[in-house]
Amino acid sequence: MLSFKQPNHFQSLMVLQWPLSYLILFWIFPPLSIYLLFTSWWPLSALYFAWFFLDWKTPEQGGRRSAWVRNWCAWTHIRDYFPISILKTKDLSPEHNYLMGVHPHGILTFGGVCNFCTEATGFSKIFPGITPYLATLSWFFKVPFLRDYLMAKGLCSVSRSAIDYLLSHGTGNLVGIVVGGVGEALQSMPNTTTLILRKHKGFVRTALQHGAHLVPTFTFGETEVYDQVLYHKDSCMYKFQRHFRQIFGFYFCVFYGRGFRQGSTGLLPYSLPIVTVVGEPLPLPKIEKPSQEVVDKYHALYMDALHKLFDQHKTQYGCSETQKLLFL
């Protein structure tokens, strides 16, 4: 039976504000700014929207990260709630660019966001000279205010143009892609290690076109922090989830964890360790137009490297010796 530590209430509030901040920035700030256009405060909203349209291409051109935001003390409280940590297995040279596969997606990708979009776990000290980015849905960057918050933390658009820009401007850029995508969120259940990867090869093609090194990562504990209600594919709820994804780009997952009181059920994640293991980079040649055969070759090498990374560390971070990493 898993043993959950009891975080303090302030840590719990910090974890809760994580998703709530996105909801507030999405549902409240944009409508409020539009409302202000019809009040005496209209110049403030007008100035922001003018700047918003002038700044439209920034998310596709490296974004606008903020060291101040990435170092907020809130992130350290979230880190300590689980706790979250990162393990380096090999150095990353600032002379190269990297395309990093982030596995698994989990429900809210706590490990990926905390390790690569904040300095709570000391990324810059562990990987000096490397600038991390984490790619997410492109339409998030079309939402006023939300886009600025995401860029400040180091998130970027998962669009081809945004990733091409980062891999072709300067060196030392590490672009993380949650390769399994939102579909992998539905695979997120405790005691499961199932990745959607076999047919997802676009990231390998992109890495080849830029000569970027591929970096496998696996976050142990990511799928353990929430339970999820899974629905049969013929059920109305599953059909609703599919329609929801078609509209918003991600699944409406029904999940639950713990509440504020010990032993209660709620929307807080279980306070279990989350460890992101960053594997050895896989050098790739630069091929402007790689053939499918070449893409398949390096995709197979990447899957093999990821499999070895998982097997080498699984018993150390809560998996049994017999636990298998499954690729769909």
Secondary structure, 3 states (H helix, E strand, C coil): CCCCCCCCHHHHHHHHHHHHHHHHHHHCHHHHHHHHCCCCCHHHHHHHHHHHHHCCCHHHCCCCCCHHHHCCHHHHHHHHHCCEEEEECCCCCCCCCEEEECCCCCCCCHHHHHHHCCCCCCHHHHCCCCEEEEEECHHHHHCCCHHHHHHHHCEEECCHHHHHHHHHCCCCEEEEECCCCHHHHHHCCCCCCEECCCCCCHHHHHHHHHCCEEEEEEEECCCCCCEEECCCCCCHHHHHHHHHHHHHCCCCCEEEEECCCCCCEECECCCCCEEEEECCCECCCCCCCCCHHHHHHHHHHHHHHHHHHHHHHCHHHCCCCCCCCEEC
